[in-house]
Amino acid sequence: MMYLVAVSGGVDSVVLLDILARRIPERIIVAHVDHGIRENESAADARFVSGLARYYDVPFVSTQLHLGSGASEAVARELRYDFLLHEAVRHQATVLTAHHLDDLVETIALNLTRGTGWRGLAVLNRPGVERPLLGKNKATLREYALHHRLEWVEDKTNRSDRYLRNRLRRRIQQVISAETMESLASLRQHQLILRSKIIDETQRVLPMFAAQRQAMATLDDAVAQELLGAMIMWAGAARPTRPRLQRALHAIRTYRPATCCVVGDSVQLRFTSRQFTIEVIQ
């Protein structure tokens, strides 16, 4: 098995690369994404990571996105994974990222601030991506880097108050203990198991409720939203956010026939007296 190692140049990914290069250098490919958000600095980071690949004598792949300083974290993340997963297919490899325990807790906290449902705890679980450092905290990785005299680059955007994640990170460091972080990691693992069971159960019962307005009206809100989200995904669109699913469910239960409801940017529902149809807008 080959591994495509996502390396930003920060301390976390540099540590991951060093660990793998010491153990299985013949099975790794370094991958770097220059988002083009920090102009000259991001180009320098790309050169730094290219130099790491040469130092460890492993293959290197990269891309430049030219997103500009106004790009959102979400857009940058999705485009980054698009590249990584494409390269993984091309090289018949599994993507490895350097996400660690602090990242896990921050992501859960971020989702909670946005009013997440149960899915907000089943985080960092993208298919085709493995995260071997999830059990380690940031301090442990930094200690490793210092002990092995590794060099890395610091991303200035990690200190910017522009991003909610950065503000949450500082707050988490003040109020959450190491024991609580480990408890959240255990809760996330339990939630992943539940996620699999929920998906299986959704697939089993969906035919009994699909497109039936009255049937959807009889269900508990949480169950109805789960089914509706699955219907929209199977229609070929991304799963809407929880607030959008709530509004869509309200429309299914109350809108008159021959009306429609827009669900997000690419989906709308059309209603008859008894049924609704899902239309994906291209």
N, C-alpha and C positions, 0 to 999 in steps of 0.2 A: 504494500500500500504506500502510495506517495502522499505527501502532505504539503499543501500550499499554505505557507505561514504568512499571515498578514502582519506586516511590520511597518509601523508608523514612524519609528525612530525614537519613540518615547521609551522610558525605562521599562515598562511592562513588556512591550513586545521585544525589546532588546534582550531581556532576560529569557523570554520564551525561546527566542532564536538561539541564544547561547546554550541553553539546556539541550535543545534538540541537536544542535551542531556537534555537541560533545558525544551524543549517543547514536544518532542515526543520520549523519551528514549526507549519505547517499540517497536518502529518501525524502529530502526536503527541497522545496522551491520557495524562495523569498518573493513575496508579492507586496507592492507598495502602490498606494493611490495618492496622487497629488491632487487635492480637491481644488486647488487654485483659489483658495479663500484668503490666504495670507501673502499673496503675490511672491515677492522674492524669498521670503522665509520658507514657504512651502516648497519652492524649487530647491532650496538648500537642503531641506529635509530629504527630498528625493535623492539628491546626490549622496547624502550621508548613508542612506539605506543601501544604495547601489554599492557604495564602498564596503559596507558590512558583508554583502553577498560575495564580493571579491575576496574579502578577508577570510571568510569561512569556506571559500571555493565551492559555492553552490549556485544553481541557476537563479536568475532574477527576471521578474516580469513587472511591468508598471504601466500606469496610464495617467494622463493629465486631464482634468475635467473642466477647468476654467469656470468655476461656479461664481466667483466674485465674492466680495466681502459681505454681501447681503444674503447669502444663501443660508437656509435654515439647516439645523442639525439633522432633521428628519430627511430632508432631500439628500444631503451629503451621505447619510448612512445608507439609504436605499441604493443610490448610485454606486457606492463603494461595494455593497454586497452583490449588485448586478455584475460588476467586474470580477470580483473574487469567485463567484459561483460559475461564471462563464469560463474563467481560466481553469478552475478545478475540473470542469467537464473536459476541457481541451487536453489537460494533462492527466486525466483519470486519477484525480487526487481528492483528498478531503481537506476542506478549509479548516485551519486552526487559527483561533484568535487568542489574544492575551488577556481576555476579561478575567477579573479576579473577584474575590469576595466583596470588596468595597464597591465594585461596579454593580454587582448583583443587588446589594442593598440600596444603592442609589437609584437603580432602575425601578425597584419596587416602590421606593418612596416617591419617585417621579410619577408613577402610575397612580398612586394613592392620591396625590394632590390633584389629579385630573378626574377623580371620581371613578376609578376603575371598578370593574366587576371581578369575578374570580380569575379571569385571564390575566389580570394585571399582576398576579403573583407567580404565574407560570411563565417567567421571563427567561430571556437568553436561551431560547430553545428552537432556533431556526434550523429547519432540516438541511442536512449537508454541512453543518458547521459544528465543530467540536471545540470545547473550551477547557483545556487541561489544567488551567491555573485557577479554576473557580474555588477550589478549596483553600487557596492562599490569600492572605490579606496584602494590602499595598506595602505595609511596613516590611513584611517578609521578603517581598520581591526587591525592595530597595536595599535591604541588607545583603541579599545575594549579589546585586549589582556592585555594591561597594566592595564586598569581599573579593570578587573576581575582577575588580578594577575595570569594569565595563564603562564605556562611554555612551551617552545618549543625548538627545536633544529635548528641550523643553518647549512645549506648544503654549504660546502666550494666551491663546483663546481659552485654555483651561483655567485661567485666573480671571476671566472677564465676567462681570456681573450681568452681561447681556443674556447669558444662558441660564435658564432655571436650574439645570443640573449642577452647575457650579455653585449656585447659591445654596442648593440643598446639600451639596457635599460638605460645605463648611459647617452647616447646621448639624448634619449627621455626626461629624467628627466631635462635636461638642456634647451631644446628648445620648449617643448609642454606644453601648459597651461592646467589647469583643464577644461576650457571651450572647448578647442579643443578636449580633450579626450572624453568629453560627446557628442560632435558633431560626432566623429567617431563612437561612440556606436550607435547613431541614424542612421547613414549611414549604418552601418552593419545590423541593423534591417530591413531597407528598402531593402537592398541587399538580405536578406533571403526571403523576399516576392517575389522579382524578380526571385530568384533562383527557387522557386516552379513553377512560371509561365513558366520559360524557360524549365524546365524539362517536363512540360505538353505539351508545344508546340513541343519540340523535339520528344516526343513519337508520336505526331500526324503526323508530316511530314516525319519522318524517312522512312517509307515504300516507299515513292516516290523517295528516293535518295540512298537507301541502296545498296552498292556494285556496283553502276553505276559510272564508271570513268568520263564519259562525264558530267553527271548530277552534280557530285561533282565539276567539273571544272568550272561550271557556277555560283557557289555560292560565296558570299563574304567570305573571308578567315575566319573571326571569326565564321560565321554560319557553314561553312564546318568543322572547327575544333571541334565545339560543337557536330555536328552530328557524326563525326568520333570517338570522345571520347566515345559517347554513344554506338556506334557499338562495340567498343573494350570491354567496360564494359559488355555488354550483351553477348559477346562471352565468358565471364568468366574470364577476366583478369582485373587487376587494371587499373584505368584511367591513361594514360601516362601524363607526364608533358607537359606544353604548348610548349616548344621548340621541344620536340619529336613529338608532334602532327603537328607542323609546317613542320618538315622534312618529316613526313609521307604523309601529304597533297601534298607536292611538288612531292613526289614519285608517288602518284596516278595520278598526272597531267602530268608527264614527262617520267616515266620509260617505257621501251619497254616491249612487251608481253614476257612471259616465264622468267621474272626476279622476284626478290623478294626484299623486304626492311625490315630490322630488326627494330622494334619499341620498344626500351627499352630492358629489360632482358627476357621477356617472350612472346612477340608477334612479329609475322612477317606478312607481306602482300605479297600475290602472285598475279601476274597480267596476265590477258589475254588482248586482244586488247580493250575490252569493259568493263570488270568487274575486280574486285579485291576480293580476299577472305582473311579473317582474320584467322590466325592459332595461337592458344595458345600453347606455348611450355612448356611442363611439365618438 
